[in-house]
Amino acid sequence: MESAPGSVSQVRAVAHELTGFAKRRGVSVILVGHVTKDGQIAGPRVVEHMVDTVLYFEGERGHQFRILRAVKNRFGAADEIGVFEMSDRGLREVSNPSQLFLAGREARTPGSAVFAGVEGTRPVLVEFQALVASSPFGTPRRNVIGWDSGRLSMILAVLEARCGVSLAGMDVFLNVAGGLRISEPAADLAVAAAVLSAHRDAPIPPEVAIFGEVSLSSAVRPVSQAPARLREASKLGFTSVWAPTMVQEPGESGMRVETVADLDGLLALVAPG
């Protein structure tokens, strides 16, 4: 190509030749590229449109976990993940990510809530950690790691407007333990429980897993794949779950289900009386 190296036309031509080679030979071709500080593939985005699958290999500094995430899959499901652990012998597959993400979890700690989530088709249990403290500044801080900061602001606003929980003048910190990033709305209820637990200094029972989407009216809405979430929680020794109304009968999974209709009901569970 006469154009400069790395230009859109050159990258498109090279990607076209490689995809043609893969189809003629019936082999798999892997293109490896860097990512920007924003977590996006560096260079022209045209390559993402030409290939069949886009995989992100990501991890957090300070954690030994590495996650292989499919963000595009032309012939299969996207948003699937593979979890690996960096060891002295290289990368090792983690067959039970939930157990790994919950390792070292301290029981009876205020601000800790276990979320029964789903990544792609794989149920994963992770711990949300919240801290609520008086702010020494005029504008309270809202620091989030591993979750959407805008969604945290929404949860805090609903707690204050609908439930009378005063968070004005309070710093709120939220962290997803293990370095995993959670994006599904089903984590709303677990985040609200962690914030309420930290605010009221009331630990959530360690045998409880939580999931559910919270609306602006403070109602807790049902989420998908509830049976898979229950099975994963039961497999890891959890005996109770706080969740919205579900189609499945509680007895089928062996779990005791506490139905949460709204955030007032959640507050009654976190801090009775």
BELNORRA-V370030 format. One record per residue. N is the residue number from 1. OMEGA is omega in radians with two decimals (none if undefined). Layout:
n:N omega:OMEGA
n:N omega:OMEGA
//
This chain:
n:1 omega:-3.13
n:2 omega:-3.10
n:3 omega:-3.08
n:4 omega:3.10
n:5 omega:3.12
n:6 omega:3.13
n:7 omega:-3.09
n:8 omega:-3.10
n:9 omega:3.13
n:10 omega:3.14
n:11 omega:3.12
n:12 omega:-3.12
n:13 omega:-3.14
n:14 omega:3.12
n:15 omega:3.11
n:16 omega:3.13
n:17 omega:-3.11
n:18 omega:3.09
n:19 omega:3.07
n:20 omega:3.09
n:21 omega:-3.13
n:22 omega:-3.12
n:23 omega:3.13
n:24 omega:-3.07
n:25 omega:-3.11
n:26 omega:-3.13
n:27 omega:3.07
n:28 omega:3.10
n:29 omega:-3.13
n:30 omega:3.05
n:31 omega:-3.10
n:32 omega:3.14
n:33 omega:3.12
n:34 omega:3.06
n:35 omega:3.13
n:36 omega:3.10
n:37 omega:3.11
n:38 omega:3.13
n:39 omega:-3.14
n:40 omega:3.12
n:41 omega:-3.12
n:42 omega:3.09
n:43 omega:-3.12
n:44 omega:-3.12
n:45 omega:-3.09
n:46 omega:-3.13
n:47 omega:-3.13
n:48 omega:-3.13
n:49 omega:-3.06
n:50 omega:-3.06
n:51 omega:-3.12
n:52 omega:-3.03
n:53 omega:3.04
n:54 omega:-3.13
n:55 omega:3.04
n:56 omega:3.06
n:57 omega:-2.95
n:58 omega:3.11
n:59 omega:3.12
n:60 omega:3.07
n:61 omega:-3.12
n:62 omega:3.10
n:63 omega:-3.14
n:64 omega:-3.09
n:65 omega:3.03
n:66 omega:-3.07
n:67 omega:3.03
n:68 omega:-3.00
n:69 omega:3.07
n:70 omega:3.11
n:71 omega:3.03
n:72 omega:3.11
n:73 omega:-3.05
n:74 omega:-3.08
n:75 omega:3.13
n:76 omega:-3.09
n:77 omega:3.04
n:78 omega:3.14
n:79 omega:3.00
n:80 omega:3.13
n:81 omega:2.92
n:82 omega:-3.07
n:83 omega:-3.12
n:84 omega:3.10
n:85 omega:3.12
n:86 omega:-3.12
n:87 omega:3.14
n:88 omega:3.09
n:89 omega:-3.14
n:90 omega:-3.12
n:91 omega:3.12
n:92 omega:-3.14
n:93 omega:3.06
n:94 omega:-3.08
n:95 omega:3.13
n:96 omega:-3.07
n:97 omega:-3.10
n:98 omega:-3.13
n:99 omega:-3.14
n:100 omega:-3.11
n:101 omega:-3.14
n:102 omega:-3.12
n:103 omega:3.13
n:104 omega:-3.13
n:105 omega:3.14
n:106 omega:3.13
n:107 omega:3.09
n:108 omega:3.08
n:109 omega:3.11
n:110 omega:3.13
n:111 omega:-3.13
n:112 omega:3.11
n:113 omega:-3.14
n:114 omega:-3.13
n:115 omega:3.06
n:116 omega:-3.05
n:117 omega:3.10
n:118 omega:3.04
n:119 omega:-3.02
n:120 omega:3.05
n:121 omega:-3.06
n:122 omega:3.05
n:123 omega:-3.10
n:124 omega:3.07
n:125 omega:3.13
n:126 omega:-3.11
n:127 omega:2.98
n:128 omega:3.12
n:129 omega:-3.13
n:130 omega:3.07
n:131 omega:3.11
n:132 omega:-3.09
n:133 omega:3.10
n:134 omega:-3.09
n:135 omega:3.07
n:136 omega:-3.09
n:137 omega:3.13
n:138 omega:3.12
n:139 omega:-3.13
n:140 omega:3.14
n:141 omega:3.06
n:142 omega:-3.09
n:143 omega:-3.07
n:144 omega:3.03
n:145 omega:3.07
n:146 omega:3.12
n:147 omega:-3.10
n:148 omega:-3.12
n:149 omega:3.11
n:150 omega:3.13
n:151 omega:3.05
n:152 omega:3.10
n:153 omega:3.11
n:154 omega:3.14
n:155 omega:3.13
n:156 omega:3.12
n:157 omega:3.12
n:158 omega:3.10
n:159 omega:-3.10
n:160 omega:-3.06
n:161 omega:-3.03
n:162 omega:-3.04
n:163 omega:3.12
n:164 omega:3.11
n:165 omega:-3.06
n:166 omega:3.11
n:167 omega:3.10
n:168 omega:-3.11
n:169 omega:-3.13
n:170 omega:2.98
n:171 omega:3.12
n:172 omega:3.10
n:173 omega:-3.13
n:174 omega:-3.10
n:175 omega:3.00
n:176 omega:-3.07
n:177 omega:3.07
n:178 omega:3.11
n:179 omega:3.12
n:180 omega:3.07
n:181 omega:-3.11
n:182 omega:-3.10
n:183 omega:-3.05
n:184 omega:-3.14
n:185 omega:-3.13
n:186 omega:3.13
n:187 omega:-3.07
n:188 omega:-3.06
n:189 omega:3.12
n:190 omega:3.10
n:191 omega:3.12
n:192 omega:3.13
n:193 omega:3.13
n:194 omega:3.13
n:195 omega:3.12
n:196 omega:3.13
n:197 omega:3.13
n:198 omega:-3.10
n:199 omega:-3.12
n:200 omega:-3.11
n:201 omega:-3.09
n:202 omega:-3.12
n:203 omega:3.03
n:204 omega:3.13
n:205 omega:-3.04
n:206 omega:-3.12
n:207 omega:-3.05
n:208 omega:2.95
n:209 omega:-2.98
n:210 omega:2.95
n:211 omega:-3.14
n:212 omega:3.11
n:213 omega:-3.10
n:214 omega:3.10
n:215 omega:-3.13
n:216 omega:3.08
n:217 omega:-3.10
n:218 omega:3.07
n:219 omega:3.12
n:220 omega:-3.02
n:221 omega:3.12
n:222 omega:3.11
n:223 omega:-3.10
n:224 omega:3.03
n:225 omega:3.12
n:226 omega:3.12
n:227 omega:3.13
n:228 omega:3.11
n:229 omega:3.14
n:230 omega:-3.13
n:231 omega:-3.13
n:232 omega:3.12
n:233 omega:3.13
n:234 omega:-3.12
n:235 omega:-3.11
n:236 omega:3.02
n:237 omega:3.08
n:238 omega:-3.07
n:239 omega:-3.10
n:240 omega:3.13
n:241 omega:3.00
n:242 omega:-2.99
n:243 omega:3.05
n:244 omega:3.11
n:245 omega:-3.08
n:246 omega:3.13
n:247 omega:-3.06
n:248 omega:3.06
n:249 omega:-3.10
n:250 omega:-3.05
n:251 omega:-3.09
n:252 omega:-3.12
n:253 omega:-3.09
n:254 omega:-3.12
n:255 omega:3.02
n:256 omega:-3.05
n:257 omega:3.01
n:258 omega:-3.11
n:259 omega:-3.14
n:260 omega:-3.12
n:261 omega:-3.14
n:262 omega:-3.08
n:263 omega:3.02
n:264 omega:3.06
n:265 omega:3.08
n:266 omega:3.12
n:267 omega:3.11
n:268 omega:3.12
n:269 omega:-3.09
n:270 omega:-3.10
n:271 omega:-3.12
n:272 omega:3.10
n:273 omega:none
//
